[in-house]
Each structure stands twice: as structure tokens, then as C-alpha cells.
């Protein structure tokens, strides 16, 4: 049913009511607040961060390749040139994530791979520019 609470939430509400009955309302509210934080953290830990992970050794299509091409793919499969970050399923992110992205940009320059950003909102792009995530080639 749409309006039905999950079992964990119903149990918390019952425990809060018991605390209110045997104590007072303030302690019940404080207890409920802390339990809600714990449940939120537990649910947050269950989220999958990586949706798809692939490398060059996985076939990108069903093209028949020659022996030399397969050898080259096997040899280069541990090297990657691009890191794709798709934010399609991300609703918000903290400034600490933006700072981490700027460190990622420094790493990509040092190691020699490219970062590709997809589906990022305008405010987040402005923050990434502010923290020098993007490097622009000299166009002159």
C-alpha cells in the first residue's frame, strides 16, 4: 500500500510512544530523533554508488576481431583513459564532494586519464569551475 509505513518505522513509532508513556514527551521526541538519524544512516549505507563498472576487456560490441586486435585489447585492458561520472541519479551532493572532485582532477592530470561528467546540474558545475575541476586548453 502507498500510505503504509515500513516495518522499521512502525516499530520506532511504537517505541517512541512507549518512551513518552513511561517518561515524558521531550524524552520521547529526543529518542525518536536519534533513532531516525540511525535509521537514515543505515539506509544511506545501503545505497549503491557504482551503477556500472566496465573495462576494455569487456566486449563493447559483438564485432568479430582478428587475433592481433584481441592481443592488443588484452594488453591494454588494465589501462584506462576515461573516467565517466554520471550524475543522472544524484539529487544533491555536499561541498566536500566537490572538493574531492577537484582532487580527482589533479589525480587525472598526474596519471593521465580524462574525467567525463554527465547529467550535472548548473549549480554543481559552477562549484566545480570555482574549485578548478575543469582544465581548459589554451585556445590562442
FENWO-V503928 format. One line per field, one symbol per residue. ss: DSSP state (@ for helix, = for strand, . for the rest). psi: psi as a letter, one per 20 degrees, with the letter a starting at -180 (. if undefined). A space follows every 10 residues. Layout:
ss->???
psi->???
This chain:
ss->......@@@@ @@@@@@@@@@ @@..@@@@@@ @@@@@@@@@@ @@@@@..... .......... ......@@@@ @@@@@@.... .=====.... ....@@@@@@ @@@@@@@@@@ @..=====.. .@@@@@@@@@ ..........
psi->qgjpqqghhh gggghggggg gicrhghggg ghghhhgghg gghhhippgo gppraihpph akppqrgggh gggghjhipq hqopookhjp hqqrhhhghh hhhhggghgg hlrqpppqlp rghhgghhgh jlgpppqoj.
